[in-house]
Amino acid sequence: MGELRGTHVPVALDRCLSLLGPALNREDEHEPTVYVDATLGLGGHAEAVLAAHPRTVLIGLDRDQEALAHARARLEPYANRTHLVHAVYDELPDVLALLGFERIDGVLFDLGVSSLQLDAPDRGFAYAQDAPLDMRMDQSRGITAEEVVNTYRVPELTRVLRVYGEEKFAARIASAIARERAKAPITSSALLAALVRDAIPAAARRTGGHPAKRSFQALRIEVNGELAALESALPAALDALALGGRVVVLSYHSLEDRITKRALAARAHSTGPVDLPVELPGSGPTLRLLTRGAELPSDEEVAANPRAASVRLRAAERIDGSTGIDRSGGRAARERPRRRIPPLRQPQQSKQDGGYASRQGDKQDKGEAT
């Protein structure tokens, strides 16, 4: 392992520790608690958790072998209670089975690209530095960004840029790439960044940061299958949580945050019929949301660590869906909100013929039932 490339400042570290703490500090002092760092990176969050919780065992996953090697060296003082595994986070169920753990008490997802990957020019993640178009988090497998750029048909490339990068000029950029690669293969991140910049209208380039930011994000997500992995990994992690266990997710763009929000919200609400006055056994929520929406970084954190600027934090705790009781002594709502039925309206008598006529407003209630 060579020298560490780049700097690493864990994002939202104090907030993550405060949220995970109650789950990792349970009353039984004879049993260890199990913490999963699903995106170990350089081990900043993991080191802080191990230092704060002497009875906690770490399971650290990362697909980047270089990052894993640095994390292993950093966490050497805690080697007797760490399991570091070369794996993607959607492989968590297999990892837990291999290590013999049925339940976990805390799990952290720090999504997106790591400091090591951004700061290593040869990895091809940064649009501001010239490098081969790789962008693989795991350089031992998978397609590269160069393959995507040079082999995807224009409609498919447009879809990647539009969906994963939320790039409104996706079609223009894809066409520009196709014209350039017809002359010679595109192999340089600097060349790709210039192509993207020139394809975007000048007026649109004046705001929103570097013009290639969204396109590079899209290619990185496509190369690493990040969103598909997250859609699989989050439910698996929630399934593995013990009663009172907690999950914390740090997202860095709207697509990640949307997947996280839906996964947590789906388990924070009842699955029973909405018109019943009480919860049916087994139909209650199995998560209690610990954040009101997505928490944003403070101005102080952004000033100290600019890479925290786009973070969105969400967290939840596993509760008993059959009783509505969480381990901390709180209680999920047992009384079900009743569906509000609008009162029946008396039909109006027509002045013309003495009969009855319904007003248009009576034919369709507009938003009165909740």
Secondary structure, 3 states (H helix, E strand, C coil): CCCCCCCCCCCCHHHHHHHHHHHHCCCCCCCCEEEEECCCCCCHHHHHHHHHCCCEEEEEEECCHHHHHHHHHHCHHHHHHEEEEECCHHHHHHHHHHHCCCCEEEEEEECCCCHHHHHCHHHCCCCCCCCECCCCCCCCCCCCHHHHHHHCCHHHHHHHHHHHHCCCCHHHHHHHHHHHHHHCCCCEHHHHHHHHHHHCCHHHHHCCCCCCHHHHHHHHHHHHCHHHHHHHHHHHHHHHEEEEEEEEEEECCHHHHHHHHHHHHHHCCCCCCCCCCECCCCCCCCEEECCCCCECCCHHHHHHCHHHCCCEEEEEEECCCCCCECCCCCECCCECCCCCCCCCCCCEECCCCCCEECCHHHHCCCCCCC
